[in-house]
Protein backbone atom coordinates (compact mmCIF):
# COMPACT_ATOMS: atom_id res chain seq x y z
CA UNK A 1 0.00 0.00 0.00
CA UNK A 2 1.33 3.41 -0.95
CA UNK A 3 1.27 6.32 1.45
CA UNK A 4 -0.56 9.12 -0.42
CA UNK A 5 -0.29 11.65 2.44
CA UNK A 6 3.47 12.12 2.32
CA UNK A 7 4.89 15.47 3.44
CA UNK A 8 7.97 16.95 1.84
CA UNK A 9 10.90 18.14 3.93
CA UNK A 10 9.78 21.77 3.81
CA UNK A 11 6.40 20.98 5.36
CA UNK A 12 8.04 18.80 7.99
CA UNK A 13 10.56 21.53 8.85
CA UNK A 14 7.80 24.15 9.10
CA UNK A 15 5.91 21.98 11.56
CA UNK A 16 9.02 21.30 13.61
CA UNK A 17 9.98 24.98 13.70
CA UNK A 18 8.16 25.35 17.02
CA UNK A 19 9.89 22.37 18.67
CA UNK A 20 13.07 24.21 19.65
CA UNK A 21 14.03 24.34 23.32
CA UNK A 22 13.89 27.71 25.03
CA UNK A 23 16.28 29.02 27.65
CA UNK A 24 14.60 29.43 31.04
CA UNK A 25 14.80 33.02 32.22
CA UNK A 26 15.89 33.23 35.82
CA UNK A 27 15.06 36.09 38.14
CA UNK A 28 17.08 37.18 41.16
CA UNK A 29 15.50 36.90 44.62
CA UNK A 30 15.12 40.31 46.26
CA UNK A 31 15.93 38.96 49.72
CA UNK A 32 18.78 36.50 49.25
CA UNK A 33 19.92 37.33 45.66
CA UNK A 34 19.74 33.65 44.69
CA UNK A 35 18.61 32.73 41.16
CA UNK A 36 15.01 31.49 40.99
CA UNK A 37 12.32 30.82 38.41
CA UNK A 38 9.91 33.66 37.69
CA UNK A 39 6.46 33.51 39.35
CA UNK A 40 7.70 30.81 41.76
CA UNK A 41 8.76 31.15 45.40
CA UNK A 42 12.49 31.21 46.07
CA UNK A 43 13.67 27.72 47.04
CA UNK A 44 16.54 29.19 49.05
CA UNK A 45 14.70 31.57 51.41
CA UNK A 46 11.01 30.78 50.71
CA UNK A 47 9.87 34.31 49.83
CA UNK A 48 7.58 35.42 47.02
CA UNK A 49 6.72 39.05 46.28
CA UNK A 50 8.35 40.21 49.52
CA UNK A 51 6.55 37.84 51.90
CA UNK A 52 7.46 34.42 53.29
CA UNK A 53 5.32 31.68 51.75
CA UNK A 54 7.50 28.61 52.43
CA UNK A 55 8.97 27.60 55.75
CA UNK A 56 12.33 26.40 54.47
CA UNK A 57 13.87 25.89 57.93
CA UNK A 58 11.30 23.28 58.98
CA UNK A 59 11.42 21.66 55.52
CA UNK A 60 15.17 21.15 55.81
CA UNK A 61 14.78 19.79 59.34
CA UNK A 62 12.09 17.31 58.30
CA UNK A 63 14.15 16.14 55.29
CA UNK A 64 17.18 15.51 57.48
CA UNK A 65 15.01 13.69 60.01
CA UNK A 66 13.54 11.49 57.24
CA UNK A 67 16.99 10.74 55.84
CA UNK A 68 18.24 9.84 59.29
CA UNK A 69 15.30 7.46 59.80
CA UNK A 70 15.85 5.68 56.47
CA UNK A 71 19.56 5.17 57.26
CA UNK A 72 18.65 3.52 60.56
CA UNK A 73 16.15 1.20 58.82
CA UNK A 74 18.75 0.15 56.24
CA UNK A 75 21.35 -0.56 58.93
CA UNK A 76 18.93 -2.73 60.93
N, CA, C and O atoms as a GROMACS GRO file, in nm:
protein
  304
    1UNK      N    1   0.084  -0.118   0.000
    1UNK     CA    2   0.000   0.000   0.000
    1UNK      C    3   0.089   0.125   0.000
    1UNK      O    4   0.189   0.132   0.072
    2UNK      N    5   0.053   0.220  -0.079
    2UNK     CA    6   0.133   0.341  -0.095
    2UNK      C    7   0.078   0.452  -0.006
    2UNK      O    8  -0.044   0.471   0.003
    3UNK      N    9   0.168   0.522   0.058
    3UNK     CA   10   0.127   0.632   0.145
    3UNK      C   11   0.103   0.756   0.058
    3UNK      O   12   0.198   0.813   0.005
    4UNK      N   13  -0.023   0.798   0.043
    4UNK     CA   14  -0.056   0.912  -0.042
    4UNK      C   15  -0.048   1.045   0.033
    4UNK      O   16  -0.060   1.150  -0.030
    5UNK      N   17  -0.028   1.043   0.164
    5UNK     CA   18  -0.029   1.165   0.244
    5UNK      C   19   0.112   1.204   0.287
    5UNK      O   20   0.133   1.250   0.399
    6UNK      N   21   0.208   1.184   0.198
    6UNK     CA   22   0.347   1.212   0.232
    6UNK      C   23   0.372   1.362   0.235
    6UNK      O   24   0.321   1.436   0.151
    7UNK      N   25   0.451   1.406   0.335
    7UNK     CA   26   0.489   1.547   0.344
    7UNK      C   27   0.632   1.563   0.297
    7UNK      O   28   0.717   1.478   0.325
    8UNK      N   29   0.659   1.670   0.225
    8UNK     CA   30   0.797   1.695   0.184
    8UNK      C   31   0.875   1.755   0.301
    8UNK      O   32   0.817   1.787   0.405
    9UNK      N   33   1.005   1.770   0.282
    9UNK     CA   34   1.090   1.814   0.393
    9UNK      C   35   1.059   1.957   0.436
    9UNK      O   36   1.078   1.992   0.553
   10UNK      N   37   1.013   2.040   0.345
   10UNK     CA   38   0.978   2.177   0.381
   10UNK      C   39   0.858   2.183   0.474
   10UNK      O   40   0.857   2.260   0.569
   11UNK      N   41   0.758   2.102   0.447
   11UNK     CA   42   0.640   2.098   0.536
   11UNK      C   43   0.677   2.043   0.672
   11UNK      O   44   0.631   2.092   0.775
   12UNK      N   45   0.761   1.939   0.673
   12UNK     CA   46   0.804   1.880   0.799
   12UNK      C   47   0.885   1.981   0.880
   12UNK      O   48   0.865   1.992   1.001
   13UNK      N   49   0.975   2.054   0.815
   13UNK     CA   50   1.056   2.153   0.885
   13UNK      C   51   0.972   2.268   0.938
   13UNK      O   52   1.001   2.321   1.045
   14UNK      N   53   0.868   2.307   0.864
   14UNK     CA   54   0.780   2.415   0.910
   14UNK      C   55   0.704   2.372   1.036
   14UNK      O   56   0.685   2.452   1.128
   15UNK      N   57   0.662   2.248   1.038
   15UNK     CA   58   0.591   2.198   1.156
   15UNK      C   59   0.685   2.190   1.276
   15UNK      O   60   0.647   2.223   1.388
   16UNK      N   61   0.806   2.148   1.251
   16UNK     CA   62   0.902   2.130   1.361
   16UNK      C   63   0.970   2.261   1.402
   16UNK      O   64   1.052   2.261   1.494
   17UNK      N   65   0.938   2.370   1.337
   17UNK     CA   66   0.998   2.498   1.370
   17UNK      C   67   0.965   2.545   1.510
   17UNK      O   68   1.037   2.626   1.566
   18UNK      N   69   0.857   2.495   1.567
   18UNK     CA   70   0.816   2.535   1.702
   18UNK      C   71   0.868   2.439   1.809
   18UNK      O   72   0.837   2.457   1.927
   19UNK      N   73   0.945   2.340   1.772
   19UNK     CA   74   0.989   2.237   1.867
   19UNK      C   75   1.121   2.270   1.935
   19UNK      O   76   1.172   2.190   2.014
   20UNK      N   77   1.177   2.386   1.908
   20UNK     CA   78   1.307   2.421   1.965
   20UNK      C   79   1.295   2.445   2.115
   20UNK      O   80   1.193   2.494   2.163
   21UNK      N   81   1.400   2.410   2.188
   21UNK     CA   82   1.403   2.434   2.332
   21UNK      C   83   1.430   2.581   2.359
   21UNK      O   84   1.504   2.646   2.286
   22UNK      N   85   1.369   2.632   2.465
   22UNK     CA   86   1.389   2.771   2.503
   22UNK      C   87   1.470   2.778   2.633
   22UNK      O   88   1.460   2.690   2.719
   23UNK      N   89   1.549   2.881   2.644
   23UNK     CA   90   1.628   2.902   2.765
   23UNK      C   91   1.534   2.954   2.874
   23UNK      O   92   1.456   3.045   2.851
   24UNK      N   93   1.543   2.895   2.994
   24UNK     CA   94   1.461   2.943   3.104
   24UNK      C   95   1.519   3.071   3.159
   24UNK      O   96   1.638   3.078   3.191
   25UNK      N   97   1.436   3.173   3.169
   25UNK     CA   98   1.480   3.302   3.222
   25UNK      C   99   1.472   3.299   3.373
   25UNK      O  100   1.366   3.274   3.430
   26UNK      N  101   1.583   3.323   3.437
   26UNK     CA  102   1.589   3.323   3.582
   26UNK      C  103   1.581   3.465   3.635
   26UNK      O  104   1.638   3.557   3.576
   27UNK      N  105   1.511   3.481   3.745
   27UNK     CA  106   1.506   3.609   3.814
   27UNK      C  107   1.597   3.601   3.936
   27UNK      O  108   1.640   3.492   3.974
   28UNK      N  109   1.625   3.713   3.996
   28UNK     CA  110   1.708   3.718   4.116
   28UNK      C  111   1.617   3.747   4.235
   28UNK      O  112   1.537   3.840   4.230
   29UNK      N  113   1.630   3.670   4.341
   29UNK     CA  114   1.550   3.690   4.462
   29UNK      C  115   1.588   3.823   4.525
   29UNK      O  116   1.706   3.856   4.538
   30UNK      N  117   1.486   3.899   4.566
   30UNK     CA  118   1.512   4.030   4.626
   30UNK      C  119   1.575   4.019   4.764
   30UNK      O  120   1.650   4.106   4.806
   31UNK      N  121   1.545   3.910   4.835
   31UNK     CA  122   1.592   3.896   4.972
   31UNK      C  123   1.732   3.834   4.979
   31UNK      O  124   1.821   3.888   5.045
   32UNK      N  125   1.752   3.722   4.912
   32UNK     CA  126   1.878   3.650   4.925
   32UNK      C  127   1.966   3.656   4.800
   32UNK      O  128   2.078   3.605   4.801
   33UNK      N  129   1.919   3.717   4.693
   33UNK     CA  130   1.992   3.733   4.566
   33UNK      C  131   2.027   3.600   4.500
   33UNK      O  132   2.121   3.593   4.422
   34UNK      N  133   1.952   3.495   4.531
   34UNK     CA  134   1.974   3.365   4.469
   34UNK      C  135   1.892   3.359   4.339
   34UNK      O  136   1.786   3.420   4.330
   35UNK      N  137   1.940   3.287   4.238
   35UNK     CA  138   1.861   3.273   4.116
   35UNK      C  139   1.739   3.185   4.142
   35UNK      O  140   1.747   3.085   4.214
   36UNK      N  141   1.625   3.224   4.082
   36UNK     CA  142   1.501   3.149   4.099
   36UNK      C  143   1.419   3.162   3.973
   36UNK      O  144   1.444   3.251   3.892
   37UNK      N  145   1.322   3.074   3.955
   37UNK     CA  146   1.232   3.082   3.841
   37UNK      C  147   1.131   3.194   3.865
   37UNK      O  148   1.093   3.221   3.978
   38UNK      N  149   1.088   3.258   3.756
   38UNK     CA  150   0.991   3.366   3.769
   38UNK      C  151   0.856   3.309   3.812
   38UNK      O  152   0.822   3.197   3.774
   39UNK      N  153   0.781   3.384   3.888
   39UNK     CA  154   0.646   3.351   3.935
   39UNK      C  155   0.645   3.229   4.027
   39UNK      O  156   0.540   3.166   4.043
   40UNK      N  157   0.759   3.196   4.086
   40UNK     CA  158   0.770   3.081   4.176
   40UNK      C  159   0.847   3.128   4.300
   40UNK      O  160   0.939   3.208   4.289
   41UNK      N  161   0.809   3.077   4.415
   41UNK     CA  162   0.876   3.115   4.540
   41UNK      C  163   1.023   3.073   4.536
   41UNK      O  164   1.058   2.973   4.473
   42UNK      N  165   1.106   3.149   4.603
   42UNK     CA  166   1.249   3.121   4.607
   42UNK      C  167   1.273   2.993   4.686
   42UNK      O  168   1.230   2.984   4.801
   43UNK      N  169   1.341   2.895   4.629
   43UNK     CA  170   1.367   2.772   4.704
   43UNK      C  171   1.471   2.789   4.813
   43UNK      O  172   1.480   2.706   4.903
   44UNK      N  173   1.548   2.897   4.807
   44UNK     CA  174   1.654   2.919   4.905
   44UNK      C  175   1.598   2.980   5.034
   44UNK      O  176   1.627   2.931   5.144
   45UNK      N  177   1.518   3.088   5.021
   45UNK     CA  178   1.470   3.157   5.141
   45UNK      C  179   1.319   3.145   5.160
   45UNK      O  180   1.268   3.177   5.268
   46UNK      N  181   1.245   3.100   5.058
   46UNK     CA  182   1.101   3.078   5.071
   46UNK      C  183   1.016   3.202   5.058
   46UNK      O  184   0.901   3.201   5.103
   47UNK      N  185   1.066   3.309   4.998
   47UNK     CA  186   0.986   3.431   4.983
   47UNK      C  187   0.932   3.443   4.841
   47UNK      O  188   0.990   3.392   4.746
   48UNK      N  189   0.818   3.511   4.831
   48UNK     CA  190   0.758   3.542   4.702
   48UNK      C  191   0.689   3.676   4.714
   48UNK      O  192   0.604   3.695   4.800
   49UNK      N  193   0.726   3.769   4.628
   49UNK     CA  194   0.672   3.905   4.628
   49UNK      C  195   0.688   3.973   4.763
   49UNK      O  196   0.598   4.043   4.809
   50UNK      N  197   0.803   3.952   4.828
   50UNK     CA  198   0.835   4.021   4.952
   50UNK      C  199   0.777   3.960   5.077
   50UNK      O  200   0.795   4.016   5.185
   51UNK      N  201   0.708   3.848   5.069
   51UNK     CA  202   0.655   3.784   5.190
   51UNK      C  203   0.694   3.637   5.193
   51UNK      O  204   0.716   3.576   5.088
   52UNK      N  205   0.704   3.582   5.312
   52UNK     CA  206   0.746   3.442   5.329
   52UNK      C  207   0.626   3.352   5.303
   52UNK      O  208   0.523   3.364   5.369
   53UNK      N  209   0.640   3.261   5.207
   53UNK     CA  210   0.532   3.168   5.175
   53UNK      C  211   0.572   3.023   5.201
   53UNK      O  212   0.486   2.936   5.210
   54UNK      N  213   0.702   2.996   5.212
   54UNK     CA  214   0.750   2.861   5.242
   54UNK      C  215   0.836   2.866   5.368
   54UNK      O  216   0.919   2.955   5.384
   55UNK      N  217   0.815   2.770   5.455
   55UNK     CA  218   0.897   2.760   5.575
   55UNK      C  219   1.012   2.666   5.545
   55UNK      O  220   1.003   2.545   5.568
   56UNK      N  221   1.121   2.722   5.493
   56UNK     CA  222   1.233   2.640   5.447
   56UNK      C  223   1.311   2.578   5.563
   56UNK      O  224   1.372   2.473   5.546
   57UNK      N  225   1.312   2.642   5.678
   57UNK     CA  226   1.387   2.589   5.793
   57UNK      C  227   1.326   2.457   5.839
   57UNK      O  228   1.399   2.360   5.861
   58UNK      N  229   1.194   2.452   5.854
   58UNK     CA  230   1.130   2.328   5.898
   58UNK      C  231   1.135   2.222   5.789
   58UNK      O  232   1.140   2.103   5.819
   59UNK      N  233   1.133   2.263   5.662
   59UNK     CA  234   1.142   2.166   5.552
   59UNK      C  235   1.278   2.098   5.552
   59UNK      O  236   1.286   1.977   5.531
   60UNK      N  237   1.383   2.173   5.576
   60UNK     CA  238   1.517   2.115   5.581
   60UNK      C  239   1.530   2.022   5.701
   60UNK      O  240   1.591   1.916   5.692
   61UNK      N  241   1.472   2.063   5.814
   61UNK     CA  242   1.478   1.979   5.934
   61UNK      C  243   1.403   1.848   5.914
   61UNK      O  244   1.451   1.743   5.956
   62UNK      N  245   1.286   1.853   5.851
   62UNK     CA  246   1.209   1.731   5.830
   62UNK      C  247   1.277   1.639   5.729
   62UNK      O  248   1.271   1.517   5.743
   63UNK      N  249   1.342   1.697   5.626
   63UNK     CA  250   1.415   1.614   5.529
   63UNK      C  251   1.532   1.543   5.595
   63UNK      O  252   1.557   1.425   5.568
   64UNK      N  253   1.604   1.614   5.682
   64UNK     CA  254   1.718   1.551   5.748
   64UNK      C  255   1.670   1.443   5.846
   64UNK      O  256   1.736   1.341   5.863
   65UNK      N  257   1.556   1.468   5.909
   65UNK     CA  258   1.501   1.369   6.001
   65UNK      C  259   1.457   1.243   5.926
   65UNK      O  260   1.478   1.132   5.973
   66UNK      N  261   1.395   1.262   5.807
   66UNK     CA  262   1.354   1.149   5.724
   66UNK      C  263   1.476   1.070   5.678
   66UNK      O  264   1.476   0.947   5.683
   67UNK      N  265   1.578   1.141   5.633
   67UNK     CA  266   1.699   1.074   5.584
   67UNK      C  267   1.767   0.996   5.696
   67UNK      O  268   1.819   0.887   5.674
   68UNK      N  269   1.765   1.051   5.814
   68UNK     CA  270   1.824   0.984   5.929
   68UNK      C  271   1.747   0.856   5.961
   68UNK      O  272   1.807   0.754   5.993
   69UNK      N  273   1.614   0.862   5.952
   69UNK     CA  274   1.530   0.746   5.980
   69UNK      C  275   1.549   0.634   5.878
   69UNK      O  276   1.548   0.517   5.914
   70UNK      N  277   1.566   0.670   5.750
   70UNK     CA  278   1.585   0.568   5.647
   70UNK      C  279   1.722   0.502   5.661
   70UNK      O  280   1.736   0.383   5.632
   71UNK      N  281   1.823   0.576   5.705
   71UNK     CA  282   1.956   0.517   5.726
   71UNK      C  283   1.952   0.416   5.839
   71UNK      O  284   2.019   0.312   5.833
   72UNK      N  285   1.875   0.446   5.944
   72UNK     CA  286   1.865   0.352   6.056
   72UNK      C  287   1.792   0.225   6.015
   72UNK      O  288   1.827   0.116   6.061
   73UNK      N  289   1.689   0.238   5.928
   73UNK     CA  290   1.615   0.120   5.882
   73UNK      C  291   1.703   0.031   5.796
   73UNK      O  292   1.696  -0.092   5.804
   74UNK      N  293   1.786   0.093   5.712
   74UNK     CA  294   1.875   0.015   5.624
   74UNK      C  295   1.979  -0.059   5.706
   74UNK      O  296   2.013  -0.173   5.675
   75UNK      N  297   2.030   0.005   5.811
   75UNK     CA  298   2.135  -0.056   5.893
   75UNK      C  299   2.080  -0.173   5.976
   75UNK      O  300   2.155  -0.265   6.008
   76UNK      N  301   1.951  -0.169   6.010
   76UNK     CA  302   1.893  -0.273   6.093
   76UNK      C  303   1.865  -0.401   6.020
   76UNK      O  304   1.816  -0.497   6.080
   0.00000   0.00000   0.00000
